[in-house]
Amino acid sequence: MLTFKGIIKKTEGQEINVIQNIWPFKIILILIVLVALVTIFVYKNRTLQLTLAKFLIGVVSGLILISCYYSYVIISTYDGTFVPGVKIIIPVAMLALSILAFRGIRKDDMLVKSYDRLR
C-alpha cells in the first residue's frame, strides 16, 4: 500500500512493515497544502496569487506523476495489485479545482484592469 508513511506491506499476522520511505511524496503533499493556503490568503495581490496558482497546478501535476511512478514501482517490484478506489480521484479533483481557481483569478484580474482603463 502507498500511504503517507511510505510503502507498507501487511503480513498475514496483521503486522504492518514499512518497506520504503517516500520523501518526495511527503514533501509534495505538504507543499500543496502550504501553497494552497498562501494562495487563498494573498487575495489582495492578484499577480502573486496568479503565480502561486500556476505553481500549484504544476505541483499537483507532479503529485499525480509521482503517484503513478510509485504505483508502478509497487506493482513491478513487490508484486502488488492495483485496487482502484475513491482516493484516486482526489489528486485529479485537486488539479481540476486548481485550474478553475486560476481561471477565476485571471478573470477577476482582467475585470479590474478593464475598470482601471475606464477611469
ZIQUIJO-V239100 format. One record per residue. RES is the residue in three letters. PHI is phi in whole degrees, 0 to 359 (none if undefined). D_CENTER is the distance of its C-alpha to the mean C-alpha in Angstrom with 1 decimal. Layout:
<<RES:PHI:D_CENTER> <RES:PHI:D_CENTER>>
This chain:
<<MET:none:18.7> <LEU:257:15.2> <THR:231:14.4> <PHE:294:13.2> <LYS:290:16.8> <GLY:140:16.7> <ILE:273:18.4> <ILE:244:21.1> <LYS:231:24.2> <LYS:267:26.3> <THR:266:30.0> <GLU:295:32.8> <GLY:274:33.8> <GLN:61:30.4> <GLU:275:29.7> <ILE:250:26.1> <ASN:246:25.9> <VAL:277:23.0> <ILE:277:23.4> <GLN:210:20.9> <ASN:279:18.6> <ILE:236:15.2> <TRP:297:14.6> <PRO:301:12.1> <PHE:295:9.7> <LYS:295:10.7> <ILE:296:10.5> <ILE:294:7.0> <LEU:296:6.2> <ILE:293:9.1> <LEU:296:8.4> <ILE:298:5.4> <VAL:297:8.2> <LEU:295:10.9> <VAL:294:10.1> <ALA:296:9.6> <LEU:294:12.8> <VAL:295:14.6> <THR:299:14.0> <ILE:293:15.5> <PHE:270:18.5> <VAL:253:19.5> <TYR:292:20.8> <LYS:279:24.1> <ASN:247:23.0> <ARG:292:21.5> <THR:293:21.5> <LEU:294:19.3> <GLN:295:17.1> <LEU:296:16.9> <THR:297:16.1> <LEU:294:13.2> <ALA:293:11.9> <LYS:298:12.3> <PHE:297:10.7> <LEU:297:7.5> <ILE:299:7.8> <GLY:295:8.5> <VAL:291:5.8> <VAL:293:3.2> <SER:298:6.6> <GLY:297:7.2> <LEU:298:5.0> <ILE:296:7.0> <LEU:295:9.9> <ILE:293:10.1> <SER:297:9.9> <CYS:295:12.7> <TYR:297:14.5> <TYR:293:14.8> <SER:296:15.8> <TYR:297:18.4> <VAL:297:19.6> <ILE:296:20.1> <ILE:293:22.0> <SER:279:24.1> <THR:276:24.9> <TYR:256:25.2> <ASP:53:26.4> <GLY:274:23.7> <THR:239:23.1> <PHE:267:20.2> <VAL:244:20.2> <PRO:291:18.1> <GLY:203:17.1> <VAL:291:15.3> <LYS:296:12.3> <ILE:290:11.7> <ILE:285:11.3> <ILE:301:8.6> <PRO:297:5.6> <VAL:293:8.3> <ALA:294:9.2> <MET:298:6.2> <LEU:295:6.9> <ALA:297:10.5> <LEU:291:10.6> <SER:294:9.2> <ILE:294:11.9> <LEU:296:14.4> <ALA:295:14.0> <PHE:299:14.7> <ARG:296:17.6> <GLY:293:19.0> <ILE:295:19.0> <ARG:294:20.7> <LYS:296:23.2> <ASP:296:24.0> <ASP:296:24.6> <MET:294:26.8> <LEU:294:28.7> <VAL:294:29.5> <LYS:295:30.6> <SER:291:32.9> <TYR:290:34.5> <ASP:293:35.1> <ARG:290:37.0> <LEU:287:39.2> <ARG:290:40.4>>
